[in-house]
Amino acid sequence: MKLLEVENLSVTMNRREIVRGLSFSLCSGDWLMLIGPNGAGKSTVVNAIAGAAPYAGRILFRDRDISGMKSAEMARHIGVLSQQHSVGYSFTVGEVVRLGRYAWNPGPFSRRSGEDERAVSEALRMTGLSDMTERNVLTLSGGELQRTFLAQLFAQEPEILVLDEPTNHLDLPYQREIFGLIRQWLRTPGRAVISVVHDLSLARRYATKGLLLCDGTAAAAGPGESVFVSRVLEQVYGMDVAAWLRELYGQWET
């Protein structure tokens, strides 16, 4: 069964159609990379799935239209990591990660259950934060903060991760770390990931599927090997992307 199916998705803002007629699906084990030039509509697609942008068409989770799901129920199945995090509070790492269990609690004053503690503990372990639970998040580096929000998402225990530039502005070691953690999370059956990525090398390395957007429509879609190819990318980016990347990375071979 498909975990997520997007049918004829269109998004219009300020009388401008940003995304139109987009369809794709996610199955267990899929990591779909949304790629394309700036302004192609990648983040808009993510916002529509996250319920942060009005849209036409249908978005189905396990054959159920998400427009009829309450936000807490949605959060149990679909976890969203936005591109920017504004942290202005002195919560600890552990407290931030525990916020991921909010969707599973019947009320704001509910006591934490053993299942909550198990999920939080496992999320902290997976992201290497078990020894940092009492750290103030205002003292964290960019990579540590991103790991904290990723742990919050893992504690939420969704079946689908929706990630908008998950390694934006992070140094190379943190990029590798975050993508490695997501790949590890994806190994459990019944899970899938959709992420917006600008770095085509990262996208090609980790994607099982690619969706190349141009002016809000799908220029190419399918397995990574059919999307991340020179002739396809050149049509959208207006340059020989593969040759440029080979030139950039070739200097490290000497």
PyRosetta script that sets phi, psi and omega in degrees:
from pyrosetta import init, pose_from_sequence

init()
pose = pose_from_sequence("MKLLEVENLSVTMNRREIVRGLSFSLCSGDWLMLIGPNGAGKSTVVNAIAGAAPYAGRILFRDRDISGMKSAEMARHIGVLSQQHSVGYSFTVGEVVRLGRYAWNPGPFSRRSGEDERAVSEALRMTGLSDMTERNVLTLSGGELQRTFLAQLFAQEPEILVLDEPTNHLDLPYQREIFGLIRQWLRTPGRAVISVVHDLSLARRYATKGLLLCDGTAAAAGPGESVFVSRVLEQVYGMDVAAWLRELYGQWET")
pose.set_psi(1, 143.6)
pose.set_omega(1, 175.9)
pose.set_phi(2, -73.5)
pose.set_psi(2, 133.5)
pose.set_omega(2, 176.9)
pose.set_phi(3, -75.3)
pose.set_psi(3, -42.3)
pose.set_omega(3, -178.7)
pose.set_phi(4, -137.5)
pose.set_psi(4, 135.2)
pose.set_omega(4, 177.3)
pose.set_phi(5, -134.6)
pose.set_psi(5, 123.7)
pose.set_omega(5, 178.6)
pose.set_phi(6, -107.9)
pose.set_psi(6, 123.0)
pose.set_omega(6, -174.6)
pose.set_phi(7, -120.6)
pose.set_psi(7, 117.2)
pose.set_omega(7, 172.9)
pose.set_phi(8, 51.7)
pose.set_psi(8, 47.7)
pose.set_omega(8, -177.1)
pose.set_phi(9, -73.2)
pose.set_psi(9, 130.0)
pose.set_omega(9, 175.4)
pose.set_phi(10, -136.7)
pose.set_psi(10, 139.5)
pose.set_omega(10, 179.4)
pose.set_phi(11, -131.6)
pose.set_psi(11, 126.2)
pose.set_omega(11, 178.6)
pose.set_phi(12, -120.7)
pose.set_psi(12, 129.4)
pose.set_omega(12, 177.9)
pose.set_phi(13, -134.0)
pose.set_psi(13, 133.8)
pose.set_omega(13, -178.9)
pose.set_phi(14, 51.3)
pose.set_psi(14, 42.7)
pose.set_omega(14, 177.9)
pose.set_phi(15, 66.0)
pose.set_psi(15, 13.1)
pose.set_omega(15, 178.0)
pose.set_phi(16, -113.9)
pose.set_psi(16, 127.8)
pose.set_omega(16, 179.4)
pose.set_phi(17, -82.2)
pose.set_psi(17, 108.9)
pose.set_omega(17, -175.5)
pose.set_phi(18, -87.7)
pose.set_psi(18, -38.0)
pose.set_omega(18, 176.8)
pose.set_phi(19, -129.7)
pose.set_psi(19, 138.4)
pose.set_omega(19, -179.5)
pose.set_phi(20, -145.0)
pose.set_psi(20, 131.8)
pose.set_omega(20, 172.1)
pose.set_phi(21, 59.5)
pose.set_psi(21, 37.9)
pose.set_omega(21, -175.0)
pose.set_phi(22, -94.4)
pose.set_psi(22, 131.3)
pose.set_omega(22, 178.2)
pose.set_phi(23, -135.1)
pose.set_psi(23, 136.5)
pose.set_omega(23, 175.0)
pose.set_phi(24, -165.3)
pose.set_psi(24, 170.5)
pose.set_omega(24, -178.9)
pose.set_phi(25, -142.8)
pose.set_psi(25, 160.7)
pose.set_omega(25, 176.7)
pose.set_phi(26, -127.5)
pose.set_psi(26, 132.3)
pose.set_omega(26, 174.0)
pose.set_phi(27, -116.0)
pose.set_psi(27, 170.3)
pose.set_omega(27, 178.8)
pose.set_phi(28, -54.2)
pose.set_psi(28, 130.5)
pose.set_omega(28, 178.0)
pose.set_phi(29, 89.7)
pose.set_psi(29, -7.7)
pose.set_omega(29, -179.3)
pose.set_phi(30, -74.4)
pose.set_psi(30, 140.0)
pose.set_omega(30, 166.5)
pose.set_phi(31, -125.5)
pose.set_psi(31, 101.6)
pose.set_omega(31, -177.3)
pose.set_phi(32, -93.6)
pose.set_psi(32, 122.3)
pose.set_omega(32, 176.9)
pose.set_phi(33, -98.4)
pose.set_psi(33, 123.3)
pose.set_omega(33, 172.7)
pose.set_phi(34, -90.5)
pose.set_psi(34, 115.9)
pose.set_omega(34, -178.7)
pose.set_phi(35, -126.4)
pose.set_psi(35, 166.3)
pose.set_omega(35, 179.3)
pose.set_phi(36, 147.5)
pose.set_psi(36, 165.2)
pose.set_omega(36, -179.7)
pose.set_phi(37, -63.1)
pose.set_psi(37, 167.1)
pose.set_omega(37, 174.5)
pose.set_phi(38, -57.8)
pose.set_psi(38, 137.2)
pose.set_omega(38, 179.2)
pose.set_phi(39, 82.9)
pose.set_psi(39, 7.7)
pose.set_omega(39, -178.2)
pose.set_phi(40, -76.3)
pose.set_psi(40, -17.6)
pose.set_omega(40, 179.0)
pose.set_phi(41, 110.1)
pose.set_psi(41, 10.6)
pose.set_omega(41, -175.0)
pose.set_phi(42, -62.1)
pose.set_psi(42, -54.2)
pose.set_omega(42, -178.9)
pose.set_phi(43, -66.0)
pose.set_psi(43, -29.6)
pose.set_omega(43, 177.8)
pose.set_phi(44, -64.7)
pose.set_psi(44, -39.5)
pose.set_omega(44, 176.5)
pose.set_phi(45, -61.0)
pose.set_psi(45, -46.0)
pose.set_omega(45, 179.0)
pose.set_phi(46, -61.0)
pose.set_psi(46, -43.1)
pose.set_omega(46, -179.7)
pose.set_phi(47, -64.2)
pose.set_psi(47, -36.0)
pose.set_omega(47, 178.0)
pose.set_phi(48, -65.2)
pose.set_psi(48, -44.4)
pose.set_omega(48, 179.1)
pose.set_phi(49, -64.4)
pose.set_psi(49, -36.2)
pose.set_omega(49, -178.9)
pose.set_phi(50, -77.8)
pose.set_psi(50, -6.0)
pose.set_omega(50, -179.1)
pose.set_phi(51, 82.0)
pose.set_psi(51, 16.7)
pose.set_omega(51, -177.4)
pose.set_phi(52, -101.6)
pose.set_psi(52, 3.8)
pose.set_omega(52, 178.3)
pose.set_phi(53, -145.1)
pose.set_psi(53, 135.3)
pose.set_omega(53, 177.4)
pose.set_phi(54, -68.3)
pose.set_psi(54, 146.5)
pose.set_omega(54, -176.9)
pose.set_phi(55, -150.0)
pose.set_psi(55, 161.8)
pose.set_omega(55, 170.0)
pose.set_phi(56, -110.6)
pose.set_psi(56, 155.8)
pose.set_omega(56, -174.0)
pose.set_phi(57, 104.0)
pose.set_psi(57, -162.9)
pose.set_omega(57, -178.6)
pose.set_phi(58, -133.8)
pose.set_psi(58, 141.8)
pose.set_omega(58, 171.9)
pose.set_phi(59, -124.1)
pose.set_psi(59, 117.6)
pose.set_omega(59, -174.8)
pose.set_phi(60, -113.1)
pose.set_psi(60, 132.6)
pose.set_omega(60, 169.7)
pose.set_phi(61, -108.1)
pose.set_psi(61, 116.4)
pose.set_omega(61, -176.1)
pose.set_phi(62, 47.7)
pose.set_psi(62, 49.7)
pose.set_omega(62, 177.1)
pose.set_phi(63, 69.5)
pose.set_psi(63, 10.7)
pose.set_omega(63, 178.7)
pose.set_phi(64, -112.2)
pose.set_psi(64, 130.1)
pose.set_omega(64, -178.8)
pose.set_phi(65, -68.2)
pose.set_psi(65, 122.2)
pose.set_omega(65, -175.7)
pose.set_phi(66, -70.4)
pose.set_psi(66, -16.4)
pose.set_omega(66, 179.5)
pose.set_phi(67, -64.3)
pose.set_psi(67, -19.8)
pose.set_omega(67, 178.7)
pose.set_phi(68, -97.3)
pose.set_psi(68, 6.9)
pose.set_omega(68, -178.7)
pose.set_phi(69, -100.5)
pose.set_psi(69, 139.5)
pose.set_omega(69, 175.4)
pose.set_phi(70, -72.5)
pose.set_psi(70, 158.8)
pose.set_omega(70, -173.7)
pose.set_phi(71, -61.1)
pose.set_psi(71, -39.9)
pose.set_omega(71, -179.7)
pose.set_phi(72, -65.6)
pose.set_psi(72, -39.8)
pose.set_omega(72, 178.0)
pose.set_phi(73, -66.4)
pose.set_psi(73, -41.0)
pose.set_omega(73, 177.4)
pose.set_phi(74, -58.3)
pose.set_psi(74, -43.6)
pose.set_omega(74, -176.1)
pose.set_phi(75, -65.8)
pose.set_psi(75, -22.7)
pose.set_omega(75, 177.2)
pose.set_phi(76, -72.5)
pose.set_psi(76, -20.0)
pose.set_omega(76, -175.3)
pose.set_phi(77, -113.5)
pose.set_psi(77, -32.3)
pose.set_omega(77, -175.7)
pose.set_phi(78, -127.1)
pose.set_psi(78, 119.5)
pose.set_omega(78, 179.0)
pose.set_phi(79, -106.0)
pose.set_psi(79, 137.4)
pose.set_omega(79, -174.3)
pose.set_phi(80, -120.7)
pose.set_psi(80, 129.9)
pose.set_omega(80, 174.2)
pose.set_phi(81, -116.4)
pose.set_psi(81, 112.3)
pose.set_omega(81, -176.3)
pose.set_phi(82, -79.7)
pose.set_psi(82, 170.5)
pose.set_omega(82, -175.8)
pose.set_phi(83, -73.5)
pose.set_psi(83, -35.2)
pose.set_omega(83, -176.6)
pose.set_phi(84, -120.0)
pose.set_psi(84, 143.2)
pose.set_omega(84, 175.0)
pose.set_phi(85, -124.0)
pose.set_psi(85, 122.2)
pose.set_omega(85, 176.4)
pose.set_phi(86, -101.7)
pose.set_psi(86, 108.4)
pose.set_omega(86, -176.8)
pose.set_phi(87, -109.5)
pose.set_psi(87, 110.7)
pose.set_omega(87, -179.5)
pose.set_phi(88, -124.7)
pose.set_psi(88, 21.1)
pose.set_omega(88, -177.7)
pose.set_phi(89, -130.3)
pose.set_psi(89, 155.8)
pose.set_omega(89, -174.6)
pose.set_phi(90, -99.1)
pose.set_psi(90, 45.4)
pose.set_omega(90, 174.5)
pose.set_phi(91, -69.4)
pose.set_psi(91, 157.9)
pose.set_omega(91, 172.7)
pose.set_phi(92, -84.8)
pose.set_psi(92, 166.1)
pose.set_omega(92, 176.6)
pose.set_phi(93, -57.4)
pose.set_psi(93, -45.4)
pose.set_omega(93, -179.3)
pose.set_phi(94, -60.4)
pose.set_psi(94, -39.9)
pose.set_omega(94, -180.0)
pose.set_phi(95, -66.7)
pose.set_psi(95, -39.8)
pose.set_omega(95, 178.8)
pose.set_phi(96, -65.1)
pose.set_psi(96, -42.5)
pose.set_omega(96, -179.7)
pose.set_phi(97, -65.5)
pose.set_psi(97, -38.2)
pose.set_omega(97, -180.0)
pose.set_phi(98, -65.5)
pose.set_psi(98, -21.8)
pose.set_omega(98, 176.5)
pose.set_phi(99, -62.3)
pose.set_psi(99, -20.8)
pose.set_omega(99, 177.2)
pose.set_phi(100, -66.0)
pose.set_psi(100, -15.3)
pose.set_omega(100, 179.9)
pose.set_phi(101, -91.1)
pose.set_psi(101, 1.1)
pose.set_omega(101, -176.1)
pose.set_phi(102, -57.4)
pose.set_psi(102, -39.8)
pose.set_omega(102, -176.8)
pose.set_phi(103, -65.8)
pose.set_psi(103, -19.5)
pose.set_omega(103, -176.6)
pose.set_phi(104, -96.6)
pose.set_psi(104, -4.3)
pose.set_omega(104, -178.4)
pose.set_phi(105, -97.9)
pose.set_psi(105, 138.1)
pose.set_omega(105, -175.5)
pose.set_phi(106, -70.0)
pose.set_psi(106, -17.6)
pose.set_omega(106, -179.0)
pose.set_phi(107, -159.7)
pose.set_psi(107, 165.1)
pose.set_omega(107, -175.6)
pose.set_phi(108, -65.4)
pose.set_psi(108, -20.1)
pose.set_omega(108, -178.0)
pose.set_phi(109, -111.3)
pose.set_psi(109, 20.1)
pose.set_omega(109, -179.6)
pose.set_phi(110, -68.1)
pose.set_psi(110, 145.2)
pose.set_omega(110, 176.0)
pose.set_phi(111, -77.1)
pose.set_psi(111, 145.7)
pose.set_omega(111, 178.7)
pose.set_phi(112, -68.1)
pose.set_psi(112, 136.1)
pose.set_omega(112, 179.6)
pose.set_phi(113, -94.6)
pose.set_psi(113, 169.2)
pose.set_omega(113, 175.0)
pose.set_phi(114, -60.8)
pose.set_psi(114, -33.0)
pose.set_omega(114, 178.3)
pose.set_phi(115, -67.2)
pose.set_psi(115, -37.8)
pose.set_omega(115, 175.8)
pose.set_phi(116, -60.8)
pose.set_psi(116, -47.7)
pose.set_omega(116, -177.8)
pose.set_phi(117, -64.4)
pose.set_psi(117, -37.2)
pose.set_omega(117, 178.1)
pose.set_phi(118, -63.7)
pose.set_psi(118, -45.8)
pose.set_omega(118, -178.6)
pose.set_phi(119, -63.9)
pose.set_psi(119, -42.1)
pose.set_omega(119, 179.7)
pose.set_phi(120, -66.7)
pose.set_psi(120, -44.8)
pose.set_omega(120, 179.6)
pose.set_phi(121, -60.9)
pose.set_psi(121, -41.6)
pose.set_omega(121, -179.9)
pose.set_phi(122, -67.4)
pose.set_psi(122, -39.2)
pose.set_omega(122, 179.3)
pose.set_phi(123, -65.6)
pose.set_psi(123, -41.1)
pose.set_omega(123, 177.6)
pose.set_phi(124, -65.1)
pose.set_psi(124, -40.1)
pose.set_omega(124, 179.3)
pose.set_phi(125, -64.8)
pose.set_psi(125, -46.6)
pose.set_omega(125, -177.7)
pose.set_phi(126, -59.8)
pose.set_psi(126, -36.4)
pose.set_omega(126, -175.5)
pose.set_phi(127, -95.9)
pose.set_psi(127, 5.5)
pose.set_omega(127, 177.1)
pose.set_phi(128, 69.4)
pose.set_psi(128, 30.2)
pose.set_omega(128, -176.7)
pose.set_phi(129, -110.2)
pose.set_psi(129, 8.2)
pose.set_omega(129, -174.8)
pose.set_phi(130, -58.4)
pose.set_psi(130, -31.7)
pose.set_omega(130, -178.7)
pose.set_phi(131, -91.6)
pose.set_psi(131, 6.3)
pose.set_omega(131, -176.7)
pose.set_phi(132, -120.2)
pose.set_psi(132, 16.0)
pose.set_omega(132, -172.6)
pose.set_phi(133, -62.2)
pose.set_psi(133, -26.5)
pose.set_omega(133, -178.4)
pose.set_phi(134, -96.5)
pose.set_psi(134, 2.7)
pose.set_omega(134, 179.1)
pose.set_phi(135, -71.5)
pose.set_psi(135, 138.9)
pose.set_omega(135, 174.4)
pose.set_phi(136, -71.3)
pose.set_psi(136, 128.3)
pose.set_omega(136, -176.9)
pose.set_phi(137, -64.2)
pose.set_psi(137, -20.8)
pose.set_omega(137, 179.0)
pose.set_phi(138, -71.2)
pose.set_psi(138, -12.5)
pose.set_omega(138, -179.8)
pose.set_phi(139, -99.1)
pose.set_psi(139, 1.2)
pose.set_omega(139, -174.2)
pose.set_phi(140, -82.9)
pose.set_psi(140, 152.9)
pose.set_omega(140, 170.8)
pose.set_phi(141, -75.4)
pose.set_psi(141, 171.5)
pose.set_omega(141, -180.0)
pose.set_phi(142, -60.4)
pose.set_psi(142, -42.1)
pose.set_omega(142, 179.7)
pose.set_phi(143, -67.4)
pose.set_psi(143, -39.9)
pose.set_omega(143, 178.5)
pose.set_phi(144, -66.4)
pose.set_psi(144, -38.6)
pose.set_omega(144, 179.1)
pose.set_phi(145, -66.4)
pose.set_psi(145, -40.7)
pose.set_omega(145, 178.8)
pose.set_phi(146, -65.1)
pose.set_psi(146, -38.6)
pose.set_omega(146, 176.2)
pose.set_phi(147, -62.8)
pose.set_psi(147, -37.4)
pose.set_omega(147, 179.4)
pose.set_phi(148, -62.9)
pose.set_psi(148, -45.3)
pose.set_omega(148, 179.3)
pose.set_phi(149, -70.6)
pose.set_psi(149, -30.8)
pose.set_omega(149, 174.8)
pose.set_phi(150, -67.6)
pose.set_psi(150, -39.8)
pose.set_omega(150, 176.4)
pose.set_phi(151, -62.5)
pose.set_psi(151, -38.9)
pose.set_omega(151, 176.3)
pose.set_phi(152, -59.1)
pose.set_psi(152, -40.8)
pose.set_omega(152, 179.3)
pose.set_phi(153, -67.0)
pose.set_psi(153, -41.7)
pose.set_omega(153, 178.1)
pose.set_phi(154, -63.2)
pose.set_psi(154, -40.0)
pose.set_omega(154, 179.4)
pose.set_phi(155, -64.9)
pose.set_psi(155, -27.0)
pose.set_omega(155, 178.3)
pose.set_phi(156, -66.5)
pose.set_psi(156, -23.6)
pose.set_omega(156, 178.4)
pose.set_phi(157, 55.8)
pose.set_psi(157, 51.1)
pose.set_omega(157, 174.9)
pose.set_phi(158, -80.0)
pose.set_psi(158, 170.2)
pose.set_omega(158, 174.9)
pose.set_phi(159, -95.7)
pose.set_psi(159, -19.7)
pose.set_omega(159, -179.8)
pose.set_phi(160, -130.1)
pose.set_psi(160, 131.6)
pose.set_omega(160, 171.5)
pose.set_phi(161, -101.2)
pose.set_psi(161, 132.5)
pose.set_omega(161, 176.0)
pose.set_phi(162, -117.9)
pose.set_psi(162, 112.7)
pose.set_omega(162, -169.5)
pose.set_phi(163, -122.0)
pose.set_psi(163, 125.9)
pose.set_omega(163, 178.0)
pose.set_phi(164, -105.9)
pose.set_psi(164, 104.2)
pose.set_omega(164, -178.7)
pose.set_phi(165, 50.2)
pose.set_psi(165, 65.2)
pose.set_omega(165, -174.0)
pose.set_phi(166, -65.1)
pose.set_psi(166, -18.0)
pose.set_omega(166, 178.9)
pose.set_phi(167, -118.5)
pose.set_psi(167, 24.7)
pose.set_omega(167, -179.5)
pose.set_phi(168, -58.3)
pose.set_psi(168, 127.8)
pose.set_omega(168, 176.9)
pose.set_phi(169, 68.4)
pose.set_psi(169, 13.5)
pose.set_omega(169, 178.9)
pose.set_phi(170, -94.5)
pose.set_psi(170, 147.8)
pose.set_omega(170, 176.0)
pose.set_phi(171, -66.5)
pose.set_psi(171, 162.4)
pose.set_omega(171, -175.6)
pose.set_phi(172, -54.2)
pose.set_psi(172, -46.1)
pose.set_omega(172, -179.8)
pose.set_phi(173, -59.4)
pose.set_psi(173, -37.7)
pose.set_omega(173, -179.8)
pose.set_phi(174, -72.0)
pose.set_psi(174, -34.8)
pose.set_omega(174, 175.4)
pose.set_phi(175, -58.9)
pose.set_psi(175, -49.0)
pose.set_omega(175, -179.8)
pose.set_phi(176, -62.0)
pose.set_psi(176, -40.6)
pose.set_omega(176, -178.7)
pose.set_phi(177, -63.9)
pose.set_psi(177, -48.1)
pose.set_omega(177, -177.1)
pose.set_phi(178, -64.7)
pose.set_psi(178, -45.5)
pose.set_omega(178, 179.8)
pose.set_phi(179, -66.2)
pose.set_psi(179, -33.9)
pose.set_omega(179, 175.8)
pose.set_phi(180, -65.3)
pose.set_psi(180, -39.6)
pose.set_omega(180, 178.6)
pose.set_phi(181, -65.4)
pose.set_psi(181, -41.1)
pose.set_omega(181, 179.1)
pose.set_phi(182, -65.3)
pose.set_psi(182, -42.1)
pose.set_omega(182, 177.8)
pose.set_phi(183, -61.7)
pose.set_psi(183, -40.0)
pose.set_omega(183, 178.2)
pose.set_phi(184, -63.2)
pose.set_psi(184, -44.3)
pose.set_omega(184, 179.0)
pose.set_phi(185, -60.2)
pose.set_psi(185, -36.6)
pose.set_omega(185, -174.7)
pose.set_phi(186, -71.7)
pose.set_psi(186, -15.4)
pose.set_omega(186, -177.7)
pose.set_phi(187, -67.1)
pose.set_psi(187, -22.2)
pose.set_omega(187, 178.1)
pose.set_phi(188, -73.4)
pose.set_psi(188, 127.6)
pose.set_omega(188, -179.2)
pose.set_phi(189, -57.8)
pose.set_psi(189, 150.8)
pose.set_omega(189, 178.1)
pose.set_phi(190, 86.3)
pose.set_psi(190, 14.2)
pose.set_omega(190, -179.8)
pose.set_phi(191, -122.9)
pose.set_psi(191, 156.0)
pose.set_omega(191, 177.9)
pose.set_phi(192, -152.7)
pose.set_psi(192, 159.8)
pose.set_omega(192, -178.0)
pose.set_phi(193, -134.0)
pose.set_psi(193, 140.0)
pose.set_omega(193, 168.9)
pose.set_phi(194, -127.4)
pose.set_psi(194, 128.4)
pose.set_omega(194, -177.2)
pose.set_phi(195, -140.8)
pose.set_psi(195, 145.3)
pose.set_omega(195, 172.3)
pose.set_phi(196, -89.3)
pose.set_psi(196, 127.9)
pose.set_omega(196, -179.2)
pose.set_phi(197, -140.0)
pose.set_psi(197, 132.6)
pose.set_omega(197, 175.7)
pose.set_phi(198, -89.9)
pose.set_psi(198, -33.0)
pose.set_omega(198, -178.6)
pose.set_phi(199, -74.9)
pose.set_psi(199, 106.9)
pose.set_omega(199, -175.6)
pose.set_phi(200, -67.4)
pose.set_psi(200, -26.7)
pose.set_omega(200, 177.5)
pose.set_phi(201, -67.4)
pose.set_psi(201, -43.5)
pose.set_omega(201, 176.1)
pose.set_phi(202, -64.1)
pose.set_psi(202, -44.1)
pose.set_omega(202, -179.0)
pose.set_phi(203, -59.7)
pose.set_psi(203, -45.8)
pose.set_omega(203, -177.9)
pose.set_phi(204, -66.6)
pose.set_psi(204, -36.0)
pose.set_omega(204, -177.0)
pose.set_phi(205, -67.7)
pose.set_psi(205, -38.3)
pose.set_omega(205, -171.5)
pose.set_phi(206, -105.5)
pose.set_psi(206, -15.1)
pose.set_omega(206, -174.7)
pose.set_phi(207, -72.8)
pose.set_psi(207, 141.7)
pose.set_omega(207, 163.4)
pose.set_phi(208, -97.2)
pose.set_psi(208, -25.9)
pose.set_omega(208, 176.4)
pose.set_phi(209, -136.2)
pose.set_psi(209, 154.5)
pose.set_omega(209, 175.5)
pose.set_phi(210, -129.3)
pose.set_psi(210, 148.1)
pose.set_omega(210, 174.0)
pose.set_phi(211, -133.8)
pose.set_psi(211, 108.5)
pose.set_omega(211, -177.9)
pose.set_phi(212, -94.8)
pose.set_psi(212, 118.1)
pose.set_omega(212, -177.8)
pose.set_phi(213, -101.9)
pose.set_psi(213, 144.8)
pose.set_omega(213, 174.5)
pose.set_phi(214, -145.3)
pose.set_psi(214, 117.0)
pose.set_omega(214, -179.8)
pose.set_phi(215, 53.5)
pose.set_psi(215, 40.3)
pose.set_omega(215, 173.6)
pose.set_phi(216, 82.3)
pose.set_psi(216, 2.6)
pose.set_omega(216, 178.4)
pose.set_phi(217, -123.4)
pose.set_psi(217, 165.7)
pose.set_omega(217, -179.1)
pose.set_phi(218, -83.6)
pose.set_psi(218, 113.8)
pose.set_omega(218, 175.5)
pose.set_phi(219, -83.4)
pose.set_psi(219, -27.8)
pose.set_omega(219, 177.3)
pose.set_phi(220, -161.9)
pose.set_psi(220, 146.6)
pose.set_omega(220, 179.3)
pose.set_phi(221, -154.2)
pose.set_psi(221, 145.5)
pose.set_omega(221, 178.1)
pose.set_phi(222, 143.9)
pose.set_psi(222, -163.8)
pose.set_omega(222, 177.1)
pose.set_phi(223, -55.9)
pose.set_psi(223, 151.6)
pose.set_omega(223, -176.5)
pose.set_phi(224, -53.2)
pose.set_psi(224, -39.0)
pose.set_omega(224, -176.4)
pose.set_phi(225, -68.5)
pose.set_psi(225, -15.7)
pose.set_omega(225, 178.3)
pose.set_phi(226, -96.7)
pose.set_psi(226, -11.9)
pose.set_omega(226, -178.4)
pose.set_phi(227, -105.7)
pose.set_psi(227, -42.6)
pose.set_omega(227, -176.9)
pose.set_phi(228, -87.7)
pose.set_psi(228, 62.1)
pose.set_omega(228, 179.3)
pose.set_phi(229, -128.5)
pose.set_psi(229, 152.4)
pose.set_omega(229, -171.0)
pose.set_phi(230, -55.2)
pose.set_psi(230, -51.4)
pose.set_omega(230, -172.5)
pose.set_phi(231, -64.6)
pose.set_psi(231, -34.5)
pose.set_omega(231, -179.6)
pose.set_phi(232, -71.9)
pose.set_psi(232, -47.7)
pose.set_omega(232, -178.2)
pose.set_phi(233, -66.2)
pose.set_psi(233, -37.2)
pose.set_omega(233, -178.3)
pose.set_phi(234, -62.3)
pose.set_psi(234, -35.1)
pose.set_omega(234, -179.7)
pose.set_phi(235, -62.7)
pose.set_psi(235, -32.8)
pose.set_omega(235, -176.3)
pose.set_phi(236, -92.7)
pose.set_psi(236, -43.8)
pose.set_omega(236, -176.3)
pose.set_phi(237, -85.7)
pose.set_psi(237, -12.6)
pose.set_omega(237, 178.6)
pose.set_phi(238, 69.6)
pose.set_psi(238, 25.3)
pose.set_omega(238, 178.5)
pose.set_phi(239, -157.5)
pose.set_psi(239, 162.9)
pose.set_omega(239, 177.1)
pose.set_phi(240, -79.5)
pose.set_psi(240, 89.1)
pose.set_omega(240, -174.6)
pose.set_phi(241, -61.6)
pose.set_psi(241, -44.8)
pose.set_omega(241, -177.5)
pose.set_phi(242, -62.1)
pose.set_psi(242, -42.3)
pose.set_omega(242, 179.5)
pose.set_phi(243, -64.6)
pose.set_psi(243, -40.1)
pose.set_omega(243, 179.2)
pose.set_phi(244, -64.3)
pose.set_psi(244, -42.9)
pose.set_omega(244, 179.5)
pose.set_phi(245, -67.7)
pose.set_psi(245, -38.5)
pose.set_omega(245, 176.7)
pose.set_phi(246, -63.1)
pose.set_psi(246, -37.6)
pose.set_omega(246, 178.2)
pose.set_phi(247, -66.1)
pose.set_psi(247, -42.0)
pose.set_omega(247, -179.7)
pose.set_phi(248, -64.2)
pose.set_psi(248, -50.0)
pose.set_omega(248, -174.0)
pose.set_phi(249, -84.8)
pose.set_psi(249, -16.1)
pose.set_omega(249, 179.8)
pose.set_phi(250, -64.9)
pose.set_psi(250, -25.5)
pose.set_omega(250, -178.8)
pose.set_phi(251, -66.3)
pose.set_psi(251, -17.2)
pose.set_omega(251, 179.7)
pose.set_phi(252, -84.5)
pose.set_psi(252, -5.2)
pose.set_omega(252, -179.1)
pose.set_phi(253, -82.2)
pose.set_psi(253, -9.2)
pose.set_omega(253, -179.8)
pose.set_phi(254, -106.1)
pose.dump_pdb("model.pdb")
